[in-house]
Amino acid sequence: MAQFAFEELVRRAGLQDDFTVDSAATSTEEIGNPPHHGTVAKLREVGIPVVAHRARQVRRAEYGGWDYIIYMDAENARGLRRIFGEDPDGKITRLLDWAARPGDVADPWYTGDFDATYRDVIEGCTALFERLTGIRAPELPDAGAR
């Protein structure tokens, strides 16, 4: 969800050539699977495009290739520590730590609440976008949009 939301912010701002955005798992459970149907339904409901994507696990060798490695929750943090070990460049951060309300993104895998996850993701992605670009983020629909 965060990948597609951030890509939409970038697209609406006309900055597609300035960003490379990708999503990768810290575990192997969903490898090869497309985005969860609840994620796809929520993003379609609010008009954010969902492009072809298959889950993959992040690899240790990728650390040097990214300016930022953003995770969603404590479970992801543990997975990233297991994969990368140290974070010598300080590039691994939690998405909502960029926002005014730090914390974990609500995980719909456990809650089934894709609206809450969407709200968290939009809040974090908007704050991240604004900090990285120095410009106001384009508006994205709120969680109750239809």
C-alpha positions as CSV (number, residue, x, y, z in Angstrom):
1,M,0.0,0.0,0.0
2,A,2.8,2.5,0.9
3,Q,4.6,1.9,-2.4
4,F,1.5,2.7,-4.4
5,A,0.6,5.7,-2.3
6,F,4.1,7.2,-2.4
7,E,4.3,6.6,-6.2
8,E,0.9,8.4,-6.5
9,L,2.2,11.4,-4.6
10,V,5.3,11.5,-6.8
11,R,3.3,11.2,-9.9
12,R,0.8,13.9,-8.9
13,A,3.8,16.2,-8.2
14,G,5.4,15.4,-11.6
15,L,8.5,14.0,-9.9
16,Q,8.5,10.5,-11.4
17,D,12.0,10.9,-12.7
18,D,13.4,11.9,-9.3
19,F,12.3,8.8,-7.3
20,T,12.6,5.0,-7.5
21,V,10.1,3.3,-5.2
22,D,10.0,-0.4,-4.4
23,S,8.5,-2.7,-1.8
24,A,10.0,-5.8,-0.4
25,A,9.2,-8.1,2.4
26,T,11.3,-8.9,5.4
27,S,9.9,-12.5,5.6
28,T,9.2,-15.2,3.1
29,E,5.6,-16.0,3.7
30,E,4.1,-14.0,0.8
31,I,7.0,-14.3,-1.7
32,G,5.6,-14.3,-5.3
33,N,2.1,-13.2,-4.3
34,P,0.4,-10.1,-5.7
35,P,-0.8,-7.4,-3.3
36,H,-3.4,-8.5,-0.8
37,H,-7.0,-8.2,-2.2
38,G,-7.9,-5.8,0.7
39,T,-5.1,-3.5,-0.2
40,V,-6.0,-3.5,-3.9
41,A,-9.7,-2.9,-3.0
42,K,-8.9,0.1,-0.7
43,L,-6.5,1.7,-3.2
44,R,-9.0,1.3,-6.1
45,E,-11.7,2.7,-3.9
46,V,-9.7,5.9,-3.4
47,G,-8.4,6.1,-7.0
48,I,-4.8,5.2,-6.4
49,P,-3.4,2.9,-9.2
50,V,-2.2,-0.5,-8.4
51,V,0.4,-1.8,-10.9
52,A,1.6,-5.4,-11.3
53,H,3.8,-6.3,-8.3
54,R,4.8,-9.6,-6.7
55,A,6.2,-9.9,-3.2
56,R,9.9,-10.5,-2.8
57,Q,12.2,-10.5,0.1
58,V,14.7,-7.7,0.5
59,R,18.3,-8.8,0.2
60,R,21.4,-7.8,2.3
61,A,23.1,-6.6,-0.9
62,E,20.4,-4.0,-1.5
63,Y,21.4,-1.9,1.5
64,G,23.9,0.2,-0.5
65,G,21.5,0.8,-3.4
66,W,18.9,2.7,-1.5
67,D,18.9,6.2,0.0
68,Y,16.1,5.3,2.4
69,I,14.7,2.0,3.7
70,I,11.3,2.6,5.2
71,Y,9.5,0.0,7.3
72,M,6.0,-0.2,8.7
73,D,6.2,-1.8,12.1
74,A,8.2,-3.5,14.8
75,E,8.0,-6.9,13.1
76,N,9.5,-5.3,10.0
77,A,12.3,-3.7,12.1
78,R,13.3,-7.1,13.5
79,G,13.3,-8.6,10.0
80,L,15.5,-5.7,8.7
81,R,18.0,-6.1,11.6
82,R,18.1,-9.9,10.7
83,I,18.8,-9.2,7.0
84,F,21.0,-6.1,7.2
85,G,22.5,-6.3,10.6
86,E,23.8,-2.8,11.3
87,D,22.5,0.4,9.7
88,P,25.8,2.3,9.4
89,D,24.3,5.0,7.2
90,G,21.2,5.6,9.3
91,K,18.9,5.0,6.3
92,I,16.4,2.6,7.9
93,T,13.4,4.4,9.4
94,R,9.8,3.6,10.4
95,L,7.3,5.3,8.1
96,L,5.3,7.1,10.8
97,D,8.4,8.4,12.4
98,W,8.4,10.9,9.5
99,A,5.0,12.1,10.6
100,A,3.8,14.1,13.7
101,R,2.4,10.9,15.2
102,P,5.3,8.3,15.4
103,G,4.4,4.7,15.7
104,D,3.7,1.5,13.8
105,V,1.4,1.4,10.8
106,A,-1.8,-0.5,11.6
107,D,-1.3,-4.0,10.1
108,P,-4.5,-5.1,8.3
109,W,-3.2,-8.7,8.3
110,Y,-4.2,-8.8,11.9
111,T,-6.9,-6.1,12.1
112,G,-8.7,-6.5,8.8
113,D,-9.0,-2.7,8.9
114,F,-7.7,-1.4,5.6
115,D,-9.1,2.1,6.3
116,A,-6.8,2.5,9.4
117,T,-3.8,1.2,7.5
118,Y,-4.6,3.6,4.6
119,R,-4.8,6.5,7.0
120,D,-1.5,5.6,8.6
121,V,0.2,5.1,5.2
122,I,-1.1,8.4,3.8
123,E,0.0,10.3,6.9
124,G,3.5,8.7,6.7
125,C,3.9,9.0,3.0
126,T,2.8,12.6,2.9
127,A,5.2,13.5,5.7
128,L,8.1,11.6,4.0
129,F,7.3,13.2,0.7
130,E,7.3,16.7,2.2
131,R,10.6,16.2,4.1
132,L,12.3,14.8,1.0
133,T,11.1,17.3,-1.5
134,G,10.6,20.5,0.6
135,I,7.2,21.0,-1.1
136,R,3.7,20.5,0.0
137,A,2.4,17.0,-0.9
138,P,-0.5,16.7,-3.4
139,E,-3.7,15.8,-1.7
140,L,-4.7,12.1,-1.7
141,P,-8.2,10.9,-0.9
142,D,-8.9,10.2,2.8
143,A,-9.8,6.8,4.0
144,G,-13.6,7.4,3.8
145,A,-13.5,8.4,0.2
146,R,-15.6,6.5,-2.3
